[in-house]
């Protein structure tokens, strides 16, 4: 190759070529001005992302400690539970922004109302202290059930309410000063003290997030989006370089680099999505507004950038040869692709002015398509150019979502099976209104029972072990409450390790600063910073780091609790009681293992995939199902095997990767069908009736065979889950053996492309653009169908290997286990 395109920056066109149109003349200067120090800043960014939350957490803890120990008499008299103030402050700070803190403040207010008012009413009818253990346990059970049952399902509010319930009812044995205060005063003072402790924690969290400058979610979202745009520009350069690589080894290097950028981009998008939800909390009270910077500054806009880049990566990874070597006019094609690359980067840099101004890409794409006409290429090249075209077009966020069933033209296909039909499901007004029902969701009942049983059992056994420190076991359950299913053993293990680490550090810190409370806050600082880094580690995670911080704070941030060693031993035992109760209740009420859920979710994902292919829509629903499958696999990988068969993570991860790729492919199929329909309205149709019949017929053939094969895999997995040792009861639909004949689909699509290309002329720019869209869309659909075939075959091998691993003594062959189950079903 005469010239080498650098992947580290966007290079100018070759000197021998005429300069591109004026809007792109200064693109290289604009790109050079953009910060491209992604690799060098990665370490600094990671350190700051860990240090900043840790320092703010330390500031919040110092505020609580100073107020509860050295504050005015009024504050110290009412804040009688400083440990809970630490809990609330850490619960709200963490990695939060000001928007998170404001949302947490509202949650704390709601949780306080939810926990304090029922407790005051209850204490009015019973003695404020000296309640029997059985009565306390029953009261905590009822209160916990009511708190967990209420809506909305705000975890922070419910954790605060449950913690307040434990402190009010499980600390009666240490507060004899309220015995003789009367029924009304006795029912008010302790809840008031708990509420005051909660307010102190909330105030400390807000001050820590505001001082010395507010940590705004708005700023973080803008910075992450800017970083994503820069990374997207780097990915574009790498992908184009991979397309123009001289050999397969160089192309493999570019593909590997593009995958690294893709993984980092996925994390950025997840962070943006998480913080975007808190931006509204900052806009409402302060009137902040986000700068309008175009396509990159909206969630849909970012997605319209990410998906074409994924498609370009899929196109490169699917080819076995260097794409550009198949063209005779190689240098001209490289030059045109370089210009297209510059135009895509220009659009990302100045996306705010690209919504209304058309980039001069028509001439360039005309040159590329002319080269394709003279040099027939494979469909991966057309798909690569199709994704480039998506980036250069108007933002996809403005297009209607999920309109994949568009009508090309009347054909011989029956109305019910036309994959291009656009017949909306019109529902009469008033028919889609939800009906009131007294039916209670089962999962809601289980979540409430799980919370109330775990909390009441923890309080019961905590009182039996130590009356004075019984609330620690209940508090352990309360602050870790979640209505969703979680990795019980894994989180309990992480919290136990974190509690042990923080307790040991707290004991040593207590002896170092035994007579000087001010020194204890300095001793706490190294641990808080260290646990800030532990949040991102696999060994401790967020659960373990929070447990370590709280355990040290309970020792170093308070006083008048007796011997540090004795207190540590007692609290470790109480914590063990709380974790054991949570684990026991989880196993009793939700005994299904995560590995079983992963297998069931795999079947559900296959079912959704079959429905998605059959209707050529529903990509969003399929993406959600595949996301749930990933969570199940992660949980199953972390749970202990005990006496069960080990969970084979590798097989399930391979199946998940295939499903994830198929989700992306379904997105591009929908866009291809959408473009064929939208770009032909009001203009002469480039597709002849014969072409339409070929496209519709091939899609219907693919749908019939693919759905049959996926149905086979679905039922094989389902029957294998119910009877894991009887692989004779499998099923393979008739379409599985027909997959070899589907290779004809590519030939049919190539025939359509060639017929359109042969009639290429300069009838007019608008008509030429439509022909470009038709050629690229038809080629992309054909390519995507072929990729779906490959992934389905790969999943067949994966399911076969998984069943073979579970049944090593048998020879598993999906094609030989069809008749028995079908005969039984008939």
Steps between C-alpha positions, in 0.01 A plus 500: 500500500644832394387688805440401858213656692593573861255387764616740769356808333284597207744566215440738207428374149801409284675804350452379144123517528297819466392650832157400629209745508525804719308375809768232543802713412599575859395170652852392588565822687172450692582142582850587618349749742291224662669333799614153399698396806269207580773254588718737702207634700353160581706447817443855622127471431480172691685640802284810509179297463599310814655783699224757454217288649731381777592854604138610497407195706773589750369857518147377571627271776704782655191723503298231676780431749561863587128573537428195717809527720594870511175659389262712709323339793168509317641300209680249722191455717277411205749315279517190720566260210810637321564155351182536296609848391815343356291238325270758341785726388695217334179367348439839334856602409689206350553588133201733499459840340296793622202361310541168680520681832182696432322183399641330809377787717147452375538127555622562855200723571265238362678225692485699823125552461465132417698386802443761773126565487389132522757448776363791702146365466618155607694631799194695613316175566792310651768586752787700361751261660499155645302340219529120514717335238204326335303826476802683359554230240135503393497880484812509285349235271183702442683831460750351256224340294313833477816691403606253231144478363454872441555670167698643334780247525773742608780292651663790687172608661416147607847433638481815709151412622606144591808628680289744699261219592787290636643789702164589650389151601826306546681754720247510782740327733739792518272802528343484843487879521169506314317259731342762721433764234138404443329322214494796259851626572640147506356430157651817355851541644674192363353535146601868516858403588511252212361762262759754619778249434360447150488875434864536606606230253304661216638847575857367511455326163367816333777718642765251388365501145483880485834590662742619365305497173186305410544171320230537235359212301451751220875560474585133522256410225640774275859394565427133437313581181791711379737214579271262316504722189879507508514123535249459217728704274789275590288192424403639160864548409594153620212332315574679172868410539397140552294507182798641309757269662765342281465148639287293735744522791491881492123491473483271807700756699259777406201281584647423843557870562145580391363241744696662783350836415158337475525352850603837644217672312248257646612590851473870419147457367400311816642776718322766294171314526537467877581866561251630245215391726622737774538806279134594544550524876761770442304686234182536703623686812789692343373561148811348343489423131710275286674653198360386169793352313321286249478132433755403760315671781185288502462139602344403167772693321772305675326178411481610136878534511573179688296262286661589161843468660405156627379413152829608342682283752276201421562549127878496544499204739285289266728518196785257442688716250612859468196685355687767308721250314200392289479840327702597195481873584641448845665840543190690395285300738741567786487870426120504493480301824744742658273789403195316638690436821581870531138591437378263771747648748397848398139414569591375846705811574243746369186297536301802614521651153458173311131459575400763249803505270562216257856376493655476154507119506289440189788540254726283713247226537432526127869430436495206742188347347645548151803303613271229632321479166830445326624253765236261636559459874367284778215602727723579797639795302150624423404462865812696603401783267138475616611568857717790383196638321297478821757716676493762225123518473263696720512377862322170534336621819261701283383189317202300622606217723444137417338554157648191348189365333472745213317436180713496184226447247216258427645158428382145479572451869192465713417800720565322825852398404632814334812603688475854364140564599426803714162422645482661844309324769229757556341465841169678562517782747440379849580136421858526620421646839621282784225332696494511876575165654527372856759244393822552694830427321670194639844659489380792710371265769826303500709818525296627796513165678871471438564839654272459802615145581870578468473818709286347775719189527812716515350710780384188687833319495686825557305558822560145611873548450544850643220720626708818506637462145211313339427769245824434303365178352175665392684805366715270284187364334328839474774690318552219246134456409416464131169382353674339202674168494872524574807280532435405860814300577730732310376820664494341845860390451607846382325672791652258751851560366445876494366500856801304621747729320340818633466364853866400523607838365266672746644312797857598411389858433325517837818410687710743298263790571358378829496834682474739205175492301627757247776263394248228423366686198851513354535128564173441313611686188740233360239227539227704329731573206607135484140376502429751221727290281353177638162594351628403157678182610369148459621396845280743696281692258263773611337286772833411663643853481192655663503235775869569570445876521200471731674249729794735550269800549301324770825467697689819415208737448329448835587483867366357825440153362737311731801292409575507124590131492189392688280723288661365180443138601139568591429688180668235284272238656193721450600563139540127446150449640355758264676361191402144594134596539498676162662203329267249668183689409622548143557126461162414650286746303699498177669159483552508123870516422638765270629231264146370456375853438773547239383189314138611516593849383693348211181325389304825535761689298482238224122531496521879471760465225269270306214748532730786399615322184149389415366857514825676407445741790516505879876558520463703822315219678765251390774730626334514841474120519866458406592755767313297762683188380833674556402586859396140566829369362698743717307396811530129419874537450543647849278261698662200675454157348450318831365154410366607160648457155740791428372774275685507169547872451694476174221328307237745621721800429553378143126459455446848644754649260319341207166633622645849553638504148165384364327786682726750323445325168123521541540875553675536163246281324229733626693805379554340160132423457416849625732666248359299210153626584572859605736583215256390229202716594399743226781396263520238230569163657842357402385151602312307235217263586733205449751649745229554760386140467857376541558709812168409662532134406853469634408670826200271545715195428756615753232568761348154456827312535656722767190498721477122470862457607471746789182324612701181502770651722239652727325167559827307536614741772159489665482122508860479616425735791207290619678167452871566489598135476258392226637652182299256291203733546617771264346655192629630172256659259502414133666826403829413668612274216410765242758753616738399226258617233483849651834583339292574191366813671832679458502422130146634462585825678815541292288455190273785609800723574660432163177577314471835678867582442479413131233767454700768683496832322501869571124552475518753780664531837186422700424187300865399520491533880199270512685241294796524738271444797331205328829333410648545847178402677450185291864404551479560874185290533663215311813527712300509825297193404824317432642607837183381672548162333857480632397591854213250503738226389746612766224482762411148383859394564498681835179333618628162385828553688314612812275193505799279424687653796206427730470146360857384431402135467271555200553601139288811450374566148212744456401349166435159660274602789204638309248222460449392861388830646294589194327166521420555868364848435274370227 
